[in-house]
Amino acid sequence: MRLEPLNDRVILKALMAEETTKSGIVLPGQEKEKQQQAEVVAVGPGGMVDGKEVKMQVQVGEKVIYSKYAGTTVELDDEEYTIVRQDDILAIIK
């Protein structure tokens, strides 16, 4: 199966969360927060959304930071993906 986003939606795959801090402290499972960095897997076509023209500004393969509580999480073929609106993406990591 394959996910194909509609309108201004973007499909993200979370990057692996750090297991240790920069100082070398190992984080137990409950101390880890939801990862807010992800790789763009698919991008919708944009177009007219709520009466406004939307131009997609992200591309497949880019690493991004998105809002903490944004999107819908889905599981497909044992992989977890998050579907968000482009507005929920805060920055592109260069």
N, C-alpha and C positions, 0 to 999 in steps of 0.2 A: 504494500500500500504506500501511498504518497500523499502528503499534505500540500495543498495549493491554496494560499491565502487569497481572500477577496478584498477588493477596495483598498483601504489604507492599512491593512493588517500585515504584520510581519511575524514570521515564525522563528523563534529563538531556541537554541540549545545551550543550556547553562554550562559554563566553564567549571572545571573541577574546583571545589572549595579548598582553601589552604588547610592542611592538617596541623601545621605548626605556625607560630608567630615568627616575625623576623628575628626575635631574640632567641628562638629555639624552643619555646614552650609548646608542648603538644596539647592541642585542644580536644577535650572529650566531646562526644557526639552531641550532647545537649547544649553545649556552649556555642556551637556553630549556628550562624544565622543563615537565612535564605540567601543564596548567592545572587548578586545583582549584576554580575557580568555574564555576558552570553555571546555566542557567535550567531550571526544571522544565517539561517538555513534557507529561507525563502522569503520573497518580497511580493506583495500584491501589486496590481497594476496602477493603483492610485485612481485618478479621475475625479468625478464629482462626488463629494461626500458632504452631506448636510447642506447642500446648496453652494458649496465652495469647491474650487479646483484644488486638488491635492497632488503635489509633485513628490514622488518618493525620493528621499534623500539618503537612504541607506542601500547598500548592495550586499548580495550574498557573499559570505566569507569575512565580512567586517566584524570586529569585536566591538560590542557596545555596552553601555551601562543603562539600565532601565529602572523605572520606579519600583519601589520595594513591593507594593501590593498590587501591581498591575497584571493584567492578563488572565488567561485561562490556561491551566496546565492540563495537557493530554498525554496519554501514553500510547505509543504506536510501535509495534515490533520491538518491545522491551526497551525502548528509548523514551525519555521524557522530554517533551517540548512545551514551550510557553508561547501562546498566541497573544500578541499585543497590538494595539493601535500604534501607528508611527509616533503619535503625540506622547506616548508613554516612554519612548526612548529619549534619554536625557543627553547622552553624549556618545561619540564614536571614539574608540581608543586607537590612537595612532602609534 
